[in-house]
Amino acid sequence: MIGLEDVFAEEAKQILGSVGQLELGKGRVFFTAPLEAMYELNIRARTLHKLFLLLHRGLFEGLRDIYVATRQLDFTSVIKPDQSFAVRAERVGQHDFTSMDVAAEVGQAVIDSYMASTGVRLKVNLSEPDVELYAFVRDNEFLLGINTTGPSLHKRGYRVFKHPAALRTSVAAAMLLLAGWRGDGLLLDPMCGGGTIPIEGALMARRIPPAAFRRGQPALLSLPIADEEEFRERLERALGERIDDIFNIVGMDKFRAYLEGARRNARSAGVEDTIRFVQGDATDLASYLRDSPTHVVTNPPYGIRLRLRGLFRLYRGFLSSLASLAPGCRLVL
Ligand SMILES: C[S@@+](CC[C@H](N)C(=O)[O-])C[C@H]1O[C@@H](n2cnc3c(N)ncnc32)[C@H](O)[C@@H]1O
């Protein structure tokens, strides 16, 4: 996620113990790690969208260089002869070719490389490929990777009610990590809408991994280098770490309909009993809360939806109400 690369880098280090050659890019984090990282991050990472195995990263001058760089790679360890593949391409910068041209060039190079080493002509399937390659061109840099995740992990699968201004689950998780929320103290989201922040906070506190809600198989299981048994064992271990202790998490909103939706989302995520939902006003917290929060993480309404003057009044009212109720709390907005 652009702007939150360092949060994911920290999370990856926490999950894996350490990572090598860490480099933060724009919306991307590069690092080296043993193959287990592919399983662990796809199971546990809350701020990750997609994990790619990087096959190539280098500079180029024209499309021909992209073909040559791809053609030199060995795809036999990442695509089985009977599997189909697709290339998704993205391009940023000034070029005299399109991202479709990049995809076509890379696709042809993959077919040619595979044919040369195995005699098999790989099938292309753009709608439901077994293996998805991701080609990214930024200015004069070309990257090629394999998607080990499948659809983005921020689509957790527990959201049954969609608030009109719903926050991405991964952004909510990143905000909670920035706030230092680990389950100790009282977590408050005073403008919780559909409940994304308290739900992610409850999942973190109860050590319920995002993989608990994944629909379908992760893409890594299609890769010849992946060991399905190892993945399943690691998944079982992660799911077995869940704890059912009591935590102090409060989600508040002005509107009952949103709170009802938030409750449905929490129920769907299996954490309804971990969160207390309160209908109340964020500018008058003391009237609705018994205890002072230690961690306040919230995604208030923003300009597009509210007139500027109303927004100032809300922000000022909320901050002064919070300052008198919980002067020492950690706040992430
Ligand atoms: C951007 S939305 C939050 C979305 C939420 N993070 C989610 O993922 O669904 C902001 C929320 O603040 C609520 N809100 C606005 N003014 C409020 C106030 N004074 N007190 C409590 N909630 C308020 C709105 O009803 C809205 O649900």
The ligand as a Tripos MOL2 file, in Angstrom:
@<TRIPOS>MOLECULE
LIG
   27    29     1     0     0
SMALL
NO_CHARGES

@<TRIPOS>ATOM
      1 C1        -15.4690    7.2260    7.1540 C.3       1 LIG1
      2 S1        -16.7620    6.5400    8.0720 S.3       1 LIG1
      3 C2        -16.0230    5.1960    8.9320 C.3       1 LIG1
      4 C3        -15.9680    3.9530    8.0850 C.3       1 LIG1
      5 C4        -15.4150    2.7630    8.8200 C.3       1 LIG1
      6 N1        -14.0180    2.9380    9.1460 N.3       1 LIG1
      7 C5        -15.6250    1.4840    8.0200 C.2       1 LIG1
      8 O1        -14.6440    0.8620    7.5740 O.co2     1 LIG1
      9 O2        -16.7770    1.0920    7.7940 O.co2     1 LIG1
     10 C6        -17.0300    7.7040    9.3360 C.3       1 LIG1
     11 C7        -18.1570    7.3740   10.2960 C.3       1 LIG1
     12 O3        -18.2110    8.4070   11.2860 O.3       1 LIG1
     13 C8        -19.5430    8.4950   11.7400 C.3       1 LIG1
     14 N2        -19.7250    9.7820   12.4400 N.ar      1 LIG1
     15 C9        -19.7880   11.0240   11.9130 C.ar      1 LIG1
     16 N3        -19.9290   11.9450   12.8980 N.ar      1 LIG1
     17 C10       -19.9390   11.2680   14.0660 C.ar      1 LIG1
     18 C11       -20.0390   11.6580   15.4320 C.ar      1 LIG1
     19 N4        -20.1590   12.9290   15.8040 N.pl3     1 LIG1
     20 N5        -20.0110   10.6910   16.3720 N.ar      1 LIG1
     21 C12       -19.8920    9.3800   16.0250 C.ar      1 LIG1
     22 N6        -19.8070    8.9640   14.7430 N.ar      1 LIG1
     23 C13       -19.8210    9.8900   13.7810 C.ar      1 LIG1
     24 C14       -20.3600    8.3420   10.4790 C.3       1 LIG1
     25 O4        -21.6720    7.9130   10.7910 O.3       1 LIG1
     26 C15       -19.5420    7.2990    9.6950 C.3       1 LIG1
     27 O5        -20.0820    6.0210    9.8910 O.3       1 LIG1
@<TRIPOS>BOND
     1     1     2 1
     2     2     3 1
     3     2    10 1
     4     3     4 1
     5     4     5 1
     6     5     6 1
     7     5     7 1
     8     7     8 2
     9     7     9 1
    10    10    11 1
    11    11    12 1
    12    11    26 1
    13    12    13 1
    14    13    14 1
    15    13    24 1
    16    14    15 ar
    17    14    23 ar
    18    15    16 ar
    19    16    17 ar
    20    17    18 ar
    21    17    23 ar
    22    18    19 1
    23    18    20 ar
    24    20    21 ar
    25    21    22 ar
    26    22    23 ar
    27    24    25 1
    28    24    26 1
    29    26    27 1
@<TRIPOS>SUBSTRUCTURE
     1 LIG1         1 GROUP 0 **** ****
